[in-house]
Amino acid sequence: TILQIINKQGITIDASSLNEVKRAVIAGTSLKNIMLTTQEVPEGRNRKELEQMILSGLKYNVCSMRQLYIIGNFAKKNKIDLSYRVHPGIGAGESASRNTGDAYSCFGIHLSDIDEALGYAKKNSIKFTQVHVHIGSGGDPEIWRQNIDLELGFVEKYFPDAKVVSFGGGLKEARMPNETAADINKLGKYAKTQIEKFYQRTGRKLKMEIEPGTYIVANSGYAITKVIDKKQTGSNGFNFAILDGGMDINVRPLLYGSQHPFYIISKAGQILSSEFDKESLKNAKHKTVAVGNCCESGDSQCLDSDSKNMPRRMADPEVGDIVVIGGVGGYCSTMTPFNYNSHTQIPEVLLSKKGQVILIRKRQTLDQIISNEI
């Protein structure tokens, strides 16, 4: 359902696996509107399927020397233009695990391999008509501006056939009230200016692409959980609210130390506290750690960047109260370990413009979890 909405908006797809390509196609997306940027290496049946998809319009973004060698003869024989992902050697992100551009990360073909890659392409008459760099998620906008200049430099120096330049994604969205979202208008104007200068300098016109997925969807999603128990660990410990969903519905705090806003709602439907209502937080002198019901010490929605519990100010919830977790529209539903401890994947509903609540994914059953077990 979400993919169909994206498709109707005219937004194209940057897929990270062959199966993501297939799911986008099933949802109605044309292969001509999909680029595959993946760590996968196509072999056997997957390679045949990939080649057929490329012939039908899929754009292939080469991310390693091995990928280039495997797809090279096919591209040469069928005169297929490719995209090239550069590993720039620098990166940025809100945490080390969201940095996709420096030595910590293995995404793309490192600059030290570029002569070999371009030599192979020239020998086999392969053209790179698109160049892609993604430095990380949620980083400093200044680093993003530097990436624009850096990538245009790569395009000018190494890629004479490039017509499309992709500056990647990672545009920061503000989930918490103390966070500041990236100013995409300001970044867009900077990119426009630099691309115009590139044209004036080289006579080459470029089309710009970006990947603003999280920026678009992050704050469109909410996880609705319920307090099922309360515990405390003494005068030097913490007050815990145990929820019926934790890392199995939102793993970002565990992976990244990310914060998400909490809304505490009474059984009667009254909002007791909200991160976006300062008055309600003033009255909420209680500090609580909201955790899930998985048998895992990292199953907490209140972790800092060192994976330590950081109590959050909120109304003191009672068993049965609702805790709504905001900002879960990106990298939550698709990334969480939802079968941890054999918990079933939760259902999803879509709130329509008309106020209708529509079921778009059923709750998973235990039978579905064990269906492939022998």
C-alpha positions in Angstrom: 0.0 0.0 0.0 2.8 2.4 0.9 4.7 1.6 -2.3 1.5 2.3 -4.3 1.2 5.7 -2.7 4.8 6.5 -3.4 4.4 5.4 -7.0 1.3 7.6 -7.5 3.2 10.6 -6.2 5.8 10.2 -9.0 8.6 9.3 -6.6 11.0 6.7 -8.0 12.7 3.8 -6.2 16.3 3.2 -5.1 16.2 -0.5 -4.2 18.7 -2.2 -1.9 18.1 -5.8 -3.0 16.7 -7.7 -5.9 13.6 -8.6 -3.8 13.0 -4.9 -3.1 12.9 -4.4 -6.9 10.4 -7.3 -7.2 8.2 -5.9 -4.5 8.2 -2.5 -6.1 7.2 -4.0 -9.4 4.4 -6.0 -7.7 3.1 -2.7 -6.3 2.9 -1.3 -9.8 6.3 0.5 -10.2 7.8 0.4 -13.7 11.3 -1.0 -13.8 12.3 2.2 -15.6 11.6 4.0 -12.4 13.8 1.8 -10.2 17.6 1.8 -9.6 19.3 -1.1 -7.8 22.0 -0.1 -5.4 23.0 -3.2 -3.5 25.7 -5.1 -1.6 24.4 -8.3 -3.3 26.5 -10.0 -5.9 24.3 -11.5 -8.7 24.9 -15.2 -9.2 23.0 -18.1 -10.7 19.2 -17.5 -11.1 19.5 -14.0 -9.5 22.0 -13.0 -12.2 19.6 -14.1 -15.0 16.7 -12.3 -13.3 18.8 -9.1 -12.9 19.9 -9.1 -16.5 16.3 -9.5 -17.7 15.2 -6.6 -15.5 18.0 -4.4 -16.8 16.9 -5.2 -20.4 13.4 -4.1 -19.3 14.6 -0.7 -17.9 16.1 -1.3 -14.4 19.1 1.0 -13.8 22.0 -0.9 -12.2 24.3 1.0 -9.8 27.7 -0.6 -9.7 28.9 -0.7 -6.1 32.0 -3.0 -6.2 34.6 -4.2 -8.6 33.2 -7.7 -8.6 29.8 -6.5 -9.5 31.4 -4.6 -12.4 33.2 -7.6 -13.7 30.1 -9.8 -13.4 27.9 -7.5 -15.2 30.5 -6.2 -17.7 30.2 -8.6 -20.5 26.4 -8.4 -20.4 26.5 -4.5 -20.4 29.0 -4.6 -23.3 27.0 -7.1 -25.4 23.7 -5.2 -24.9 25.2 -1.7 -24.9 23.7 -1.0 -21.4 24.8 2.1 -19.7 25.5 1.8 -16.0 25.5 3.9 -12.8 28.6 4.1 -10.6 28.6 4.5 -6.9 31.7 6.3 -5.6 33.1 5.6 -2.2 34.4 9.1 -1.5 36.5 8.4 1.6 34.6 10.9 3.7 31.2 10.5 5.3 28.8 11.9 7.9 25.9 10.7 10.1 24.2 11.0 13.4 26.0 7.9 14.5 28.9 5.8 13.3 26.5 3.1 12.1 24.8 5.7 9.8 28.0 6.9 8.2 28.2 5.4 4.7 31.1 7.3 3.2 34.3 7.0 5.2 36.7 4.2 5.9 34.2 2.7 8.4 31.9 1.9 5.6 32.2 -0.4 2.6 29.6 1.1 0.3 30.6 1.9 -3.3 33.9 1.6 -5.2 36.6 3.4 -3.3 38.6 6.1 -5.1 41.7 4.0 -4.9 40.1 1.6 -7.3 38.7 4.1 -9.7 41.5 3.9 -12.3 41.1 0.1 -12.5 37.3 0.4 -12.8 37.4 3.1 -15.5 40.1 1.2 -17.4 38.0 -1.9 -17.4 35.0 0.1 -18.6 36.9 1.8 -21.4 38.3 -1.5 -22.6 34.8 -2.9 -22.8 33.1 0.2 -24.2 30.9 0.6 -21.0 29.5 4.0 -20.2 28.7 5.3 -16.8 25.9 7.8 -17.4 25.1 8.3 -13.7 27.3 8.9 -10.7 26.1 8.3 -7.2 27.5 9.2 -3.7 25.7 8.7 -0.4 27.7 9.8 2.6 25.3 8.9 5.5 22.1 9.6 7.3 21.1 12.6 9.4 24.5 14.4 9.1 25.6 18.0 9.2 24.1 20.0 6.2 27.6 21.6 5.8 29.0 18.1 5.1 26.1 17.6 2.6 27.1 20.8 0.8 30.7 19.6 0.7 29.5 16.3 -0.8 27.8 18.2 -3.6 31.1 19.9 -4.5 33.1 16.7 -4.1 30.8 14.7 -6.3 30.7 17.3 -9.1 34.5 17.2 -9.0 34.4 13.4 -9.5 32.0 13.8 -12.4 34.1 16.4 -14.1 37.4 14.5 -13.6 36.4 10.9 -14.2 33.0 10.6 -15.8 32.7 12.4 -19.2 29.5 10.4 -20.1 27.6 11.2 -16.9 24.2 12.9 -17.4 22.7 12.2 -14.0 24.3 13.0 -10.6 22.8 11.5 -7.4 23.8 13.2 -4.2 22.3 10.4 -2.1 20.1 10.8 0.9 20.5 11.3 4.6 18.6 14.6 4.8 17.9 15.0 8.5 14.3 15.0 9.7 13.4 16.3 13.1 11.6 13.6 15.2 12.1 15.3 18.6 11.1 18.9 19.4 14.8 19.8 20.1 15.9 18.6 16.7 16.2 20.7 13.6 15.3 19.3 10.2 17.6 19.9 7.2 16.6 22.9 5.1 16.1 21.2 1.8 15.3 24.5 0.0 18.6 25.9 1.0 20.5 22.7 0.1 18.5 22.6 -3.2 19.5 26.1 -4.1 23.1 25.4 -3.3 23.0 22.3 -5.5 21.3 24.3 -8.3 24.0 27.0 -8.2 26.9 24.5 -8.2 25.4 22.5 -11.1 24.9 25.8 -13.1 28.5 26.6 -12.4 29.5 23.2 -13.6 27.6 23.8 -16.9 29.2 27.2 -17.4 32.6 25.6 -16.8 32.2 22.4 -18.8 29.2 22.9 -21.2 27.7 19.7 -19.7 24.1 19.7 -18.4 23.4 17.4 -15.5 20.1 16.1 -14.0 20.2 16.0 -10.2 18.6 13.2 -8.1 18.4 12.8 -4.3 17.1 10.1 -2.0 14.9 11.9 0.6 13.0 8.8 1.7 13.3 9.2 5.5 12.7 12.9 5.3 9.4 12.2 3.6 8.1 9.4 5.7 9.7 9.6 9.1 7.0 11.6 10.9 4.1 9.9 9.1 4.3 6.8 11.3 3.3 6.1 14.9 3.6 2.9 17.0 0.8 2.4 19.4 1.7 0.4 22.4 0.2 -0.4 25.8 1.8 -0.5 29.3 1.5 -4.1 30.5 3.7 -3.9 33.6 5.8 -1.6 35.8 9.0 -2.3 37.7 11.7 -0.4 39.5 15.3 -1.2 40.4 15.7 0.6 43.7 16.7 4.1 44.9 19.8 4.2 42.6 18.0 2.5 39.7 15.2 3.3 37.3 11.4 3.3 37.0 10.4 1.1 34.1 7.3 1.0 32.0 7.1 -2.3 30.2 5.3 -2.0 26.9 3.7 -4.7 24.7 6.1 -3.6 21.9 9.7 -2.4 22.0 12.7 -3.2 19.8 10.5 -5.6 17.8 8.5 -2.6 16.5 11.2 0.1 16.7 14.9 -0.9 16.7 16.3 2.5 16.0 17.1 3.3 19.7 19.1 0.1 20.0 20.9 0.4 16.7 21.5 4.2 16.6 20.8 5.6 20.1 17.9 7.5 18.4 15.2 9.3 20.4 11.6 9.1 19.4 8.8 11.3 21.0 6.4 9.7 23.5 2.7 10.5 24.0 1.2 9.1 27.2 -2.6 8.5 26.9 -4.9 7.4 29.7 -7.3 4.4 29.3 -10.0 7.1 29.1 -8.3 8.7 26.0 -6.8 11.8 27.7 -3.3 12.9 26.7 -1.4 12.9 29.9 1.9 14.1 28.5 3.5 14.8 25.1 7.1 15.7 24.1 5.5 18.6 22.1 3.5 20.0 25.0 5.9 21.7 27.4 3.1 22.3 30.0 2.3 18.6 30.2 6.0 17.8 30.7 6.3 20.5 33.5 3.7 18.6 35.4 5.3 15.3 34.6 8.0 15.2 37.2 8.3 11.4 36.8 11.3 10.0 34.8 10.7 6.6 33.2 12.5 4.2 31.0 10.1 2.7 28.4 11.1 -0.9 27.5 9.6 -3.7 25.5 8.8 -7.2 26.4 11.7 -9.0 24.7 14.3 -10.9 26.8 17.1 -8.6 25.8 18.7 -5.9 27.9 18.9 -3.6 24.8 15.1 -3.7 24.4 14.6 -0.1 25.4 13.1 2.9 23.7 15.2 5.2 26.0 18.8 4.5 25.0 21.6 6.9 24.4 24.4 6.6 21.8 26.3 4.3 24.2 23.3 2.0 24.5 22.7 3.0 28.1 19.3 3.7 29.5 18.4 7.4 29.7 15.2 8.0 31.7 12.8 10.3 30.0 10.4 12.8 31.5 6.8 11.7 31.0 3.5 11.3 32.9 3.7 8.3 35.2 1.8 5.8 33.1 -0.5 3.2 34.7 -0.9 -0.4 33.5 -3.3 -0.2 30.6 -2.4 3.3 29.5 -1.4 3.8 25.9 2.1 4.9 24.9 2.4 6.2 21.4 5.9 6.4 19.9 6.2 9.0 17.1 8.6 9.3 14.2 8.5 5.6 13.2 7.6 6.1 9.5 11.2 5.3 8.4 13.5 2.4 9.2 11.1 0.8 11.8 8.5 -1.4 10.2 10.9 -2.9 7.7 14.0 -3.1 9.9 12.9 -4.4 13.3 13.5 -8.0 14.5 9.8 -8.7 14.8 10.1 -12.4 15.4 12.5 -12.0 18.4 11.2 -14.4 21.1 8.6 -15.5 18.6 6.7 -12.3 18.9 4.4 -11.9 15.9 4.7 -8.9 13.5 2.2 -6.3 14.4 -0.6 -5.1 12.1 -0.4 -1.7 10.3 -3.2 0.7 9.6 -3.4 3.7 7.3 -5.2 6.9 8.3 -6.8 8.3 5.2 -7.5 11.9 4.4 -11.1 11.3 5.2 -10.3 10.1 8.7 -10.8 6.4 7.9 -8.5 3.8 9.5 -7.7 1.2 6.9 -6.0 -2.1 7.7 -3.0 -2.5 5.3 -1.2 -5.3 6.9 -2.7 -8.1 9.0 -1.2 -9.3 12.3 1.2 -12.2 11.7 0.3 -15.5 13.2 2.4 -18.1 14.9 1.6 -20.5 12.0 3.3 -18.0 9.6 6.4 -17.8 11.8 6.9 -21.6 11.7 5.6 -22.3 8.2 9.1 -22.9 6.8 10.4 -25.0 9.7 10.8 -28.7 9.1 
